[in-house]
Amino acid sequence: MTRSATVVLVLALLLAGCGSGRHGGPARRPPAGGAAAGAARPGDAVAREAPLPGMPPPLDPHDVYAADRAGRLSPVVRGFRPLVYVPNSDSASVDVIDPRTYRVVAHFRVGRLPQHVTPSFDLRTLWVDSDEGNSLTPVDPRTGRPRRGGAVPVADPYNLYFTPDGRDAVVVAERLGRLDFRDPRTMKLRGSLPVPCNGVDHMDFSATGRYAVVSCEFSGELLKVDVARRRLAGVLPLRAGSMPQDVKLAPDGRVFYVADMMANGVWLVSGGALGDPLRLAGAGFVPTGRGAHGLYASRDSRSLYVSNRGEGSVSVLSFASRRVVATWHLPGGGSPDMGGVSADGRVLWLSGRYNAQVYAIDTRTGRLLARIRVGAGPHGLCVYPQPGRYSLGHTGVFR
């Protein structure tokens, strides 16, 4: 459980960056502004905002994940062999698992500190994000092996996303304290947005694609970023001591869920339209478990799986009620971290960050199906292929 949070809303226009990184000093904050939580419903604001030009139109205006139904694979990926790609941060390598046999079938070296394996916007490439190696390694999902030509030099790629119009790749340069906008194929730098926080980390995009909500884990803040203009649109500090992690939009687009590994649960945040402030929504916070970290939507858009890394469990949160309806504990414990859901929706795959393992969990019963030994420090594993028309990045956020 967590004590009530006092929320201070901070609005900003275009800001110069603080230049702080993973272990940087205190971030400069923009001037405070007043806005009470409880104004117009965020859904009303979204309805009056046109989608980002060039973004594929939604299949269902009431469900951003309508294209992610079980088995609904894009023609682009139907010939790809189903595999699970595991970046081993502490051993600078990737293990590749056959999900049918639960066995490691391939292993290859990459740059130092690989953090995530990210599907490209067009679904044709997987990128291994090597933070300290300052490189992105392209992997051919047809073969499960790195492409010829080797890694692409990129500064500090802790995480990788793609704007909903497919125009830009967004490299989350955590150590450098900025978001780098790059060509999504060549990764050539187009522009940078310095951020006024420490530990810029994860993000997700609004239903209209006009803005992104970005977590800053070391300063306990959320950013609102104008996608088209590549500029800051607002800042929301969470309670003191917060450490926000993964960010996931609700199917109806009304709220974002933000995992907080120090508050041991998820924040509910509304952003409305691009010009509206970020604020806590509804109950504001839902306790899940110790070390809440990764967030994954079920194939039917009814549930959110929350990996609680600090207690070896997964919470199942109902999108409809915004409450936890089940908690699955890993027998013998573990450290469930990042991953994804199988194409048929029956298995949740998660890395065991501190146990050099990967967990396969039955989504119908919560039963642990397998523990698979991998390299040291497994982090943002990618299940591929998955349903969806295009990828927004991370370990597989599809729409």
N, C-alpha and C positions, 0 to 999 in steps of 0.2 A: 504494500500500500504506500501511498505518497501523500504528503501534506499538500494542502491547497496551494496553488501557484499564483503569485502576483505577477501580472503581465504588464509590462511597460511597452507601449507601442511606439515604434520609432519609424518615421518616414524620411526618405531621402531622395534627392534627385541624383543626377550623375555625380559620383564621388571619385576622388583620387584614391588609389589603393593604399593600404597600410603597409604592404610589403612584408607582412609577417607570414611565417611558415609554420611547420609542424611544432616547433618549439619556440616560436616568436613571442615577443612581449605583448602587452595589452593592446588590443585593437582600438583605433580611433572610432568613435561613434558619431553618426550624424545627429543634428539637433532633434530633440524630442518633439512630438506633436501629439495632440489629443484626438482619440477616436474611441468611442465606447464599443464594447463587444455587445452586439445585440441589435444592430441596425438591420438593413434589408437582408433577406436570405441570400446566400451566395448563388443559389440557383437562378434567382431573378437577375442578378448581375451578369451571369454567364449567358443567359438567354438573350440579352441585349447586345452582346459583343459578337462581331463577325469572326469567323475562324481565321487563323493565320493564312495569308495567301500562299497557295501552293501545297498546303496540307491536304492529304487525301481526306475526302469527306467521310464522316463516321458512318458505320453500317447501321447503328442504332443511336439516336440522339440521347437515349436514357442509359446507355451502357458503353463506356469507352473500350471495354474488353470484348465486345460482341464478336470481333474477328478471331478471338483466341479460344474458341470452343474446341473441345476434344476432337482431335483428328483433322481439324480444318487447316491443313498444311497448304501453304502457297505453292503454286506450280514450280517456283524457283527452287524449293528445297525438297521436293518429293523424292528426288533421287539420292539424297544424302543419307549416309548410314547413321542411324541413331547412336550417339555416343555421349559420354559425359567427360568434359574437359576440366581438369583440376589444376589450377596454378599453385605450385608449392612455393610460398613466399620465401621460406628460409633455406631452400635448396636450389633456387633459380632454375626450376624445371616445371614441366607440365606432364601429368599422368593422364592417360586416356582410358576410360572405363567402358566396357561393353555392358549396357544396362540389362541385357538378357541373362548374362552369365555372372555378373558382378565381379568380373576379373579385369585387371589392368592389361590392356592389349597393346599399348604403345607408351613411349616415354621419350621426351626430347628436352634439350636445354634451351633456356631463353635468357634474357637479361636479368640483372640483379633485382630482387624483390618484386617478382610478378604478383600483382594484386588481384586482377580480375581477367576473365576471358569474356570478350564483348562481341556480340553479333553486329555486323555493319547494318546501316540503314537499309540497303538493298538486299540484305540476307545472304549475300554471296561470299562473305569473308568473315572469319573470326579473328579478332585482334587480341593478343596477349599484352596486357598493360604492365610493363616493367618499370616500376617507379624509380628506383635507384639506378637502373640500367639505362634510363633515359631513352627508352625505345618502345616501339610497338611492333610485335612480331605477327605478320599475317599468316593465318592458317587456312588451308583449303579444306572446307567441310566435306568435300567429296572423298578426300583421302584421309582426313584426320591428321595431316602432317603439315609442317611449315611450308609456305610457298617458296619457290626459287627466288633468289634475290636477297633473301635475308631480311633482317629487321630494319624498320624505318626509324631514323633518329628523331626523337620527340622529347622535349624537355619535361621531365617530371610527370609522366602520365599515371597518376594514382588511379584515376577512373576515367571512363570515356562514355560520352552520350552523343546523340544526334538530334538536331532540331527537327520538329515535326514536319517541316516542309522538305527535309532532306538536304537543305542547302549547306549546313555546317556540321562538322564534327565538333564537339565541345570537350576538350581535354581538361579534366579537373586537376590542375597543378597545385596540389595541396601544400607542398613544401614551399613553393614560390608564391603562394597566396594569390592565385588568379585563375580565371577561366580563359582558356585559349581557344579561339574559334579558328578552325582549320578546314581545309578542303577535305571532304569526307573520303576521297579516294587516295589522293597523294599525301595527305596530312601536312601540306604546306600551310604555314601560318598566315592567317588573314587579319587577325586582330586579337587584342587581349583586353579583358576586363579585370583590373585589380579589385580585390574584394576587401571590405572593411571588417574582417573577422579572422579568427585563427582556426585552422583545420578544416578548410572547405572540403567537402566529402562526397555526399550523394545528392541526387535531385530527381524530380519528376516534373512533367509538364501538365499544364491545365488542359481541360477538355477542348478549348478553342486553340490550344497551341501558342497563345499569345505570350505566356509567361511561364517561368519555371520557379519552383520552390526548391531551395538549395540549403542543405544542412551544413553547419559549421560546428564540428564536434568539440573543439578545444575551447571555444568561447561561448558555447551554449546558445547559439543564435540560428535563426532561419533568415534567408535572403529571398527576396522576390526579384527576379531578373526579367527584364523586357527582352524577349527573344529577338525581335526584328531589329531593335536599335542597339542591342548588345550593351545594355546599361542597367544599372541598379534602379529598382522601382520601390524598394522598401526593405525594412529590417524588422524582425520580431525577436527580441531577446526572450528566452525562456527563463525558468526560475534558476536561481544561483545553483551551480553544481551540475546543471544538466549537461548531457553529452549526446546530442542527437545524431542518429545514424541514417538508416535507410529511410526513403521517402516514397510513398505510394498513394496515387490518386484513387479515391473511391469510384466504383463503377458509374455512379450517377454524376460524377464531376463536382459534387457539392463541397467535399472536404478532402484534405490531404491527411494521411496517417503518417506520423513521424515516430520511428522507434527511438527510445532514449535508454541507453544502457546503464545510466546512473539512476534514473527515475524508475527503472524497472517496469516500463510499459510504453504506451504509445500516446502521443499528443494528437488531438484532432484540430486541424487548422483550416480556416476558410480563407480563400483569397479573392473570391468573387471575380470581377472583371479586372483587367490589367491595372486600371486606375484606382482600384479599391485597396485599402490597407489589409495586411495580414492580421488575423486575430484568432484567438482560440475559439473553437466552435462547439456549441452544445455543452456536453459534460466537460469538454476540454481535455480530459485525460482518462485513459482506461488502463488500469494495472494489468500486466500479463505475467511477467516472471523476471527473475534476476538477470540482468544483462541483456534486455531486449535489443535485438540487433537487425535481423533481416526480415523483409516483408514480401509476401508472395500471394497473389490472388489465385483462387481456385478457378478451374476451367468453366464452372457454371456461374461465376461472378457472385457467388453467395457468401464466400468465406475469405478471410485474410489469415494466412499462416504467419505467425510471428515466432521467429527462432529466439529462444532465451538462452544466450550463450553461457551465462554465468551459473545456470542451474541444470543444464542438460535437458531442456524441455522445449516443446513447441506448443504455443497457444493457438486455438482456433477461434477467431473473432468473427461474429456475424456482422456483415455489412448492414443488414436491415435493422438490427437492434443495437448495434455498436457495443456489444457486450461479448465477453469470452464465454463460449458455449462448451468448450472442451480443452483439456490440457493433456498432452501426451509426454510422458517422461521416458527418456531413453534408459533401458535396463542397464544398470551399471554406470550410468552417468555419461557425460560427454560434454562437448563444447560446440553445439550446432551454430553455424555462422551464416554463410551466404550460399545460395544455390538457385534452384528452380524446380518447376513442376514438369513431369513427363508430358509428352504430347497427348497421351490419352487421359491425363489428369489423375492417374491412379497412384503415382509415386511422387513424393517430395524428396528431392535430393539436396543434401546439405553437407558442407564441409565441416569437419571436426577440427577447428582451428588449432587447439592445443593438444590434440591427441593423434595427429598424423593419420587421420581416418576420414572416410566419407560415409555418411549414413543414408540409407534408402528406407523411407518410411511410407507405409500404406496409408493413403489419404482417406480411406473409408473407415479404418479401424484405429489408426495411430500406431499400429504394430511395427516394430523395427524389423525390416526384411533382411538387411545385411549391414555389416560393418566391413569396409574395404580399406586395407592398409595402403597409404600413399606416402608421398614425401613429406618433409618437415614444413609445418606452418601452412597447410592448405587454406585458401581463402575463397575468392569469388568464383566458384565453379560455375560452369555453363552447361546446361542440358540442351543438346541440339541435334536435330531441328525441333522447333516448337511451332505451334499454330500462330498465325498473325500475318498481316500484309506487309508490315515494315517494322524495323527495330528502332527504339529510342535509346538503346544502349544498355549500360551496366552489364549484368549477367543475363539479360534478356527481358526487356520490357517491350512488349509487342502490342500493336493496335491495328 
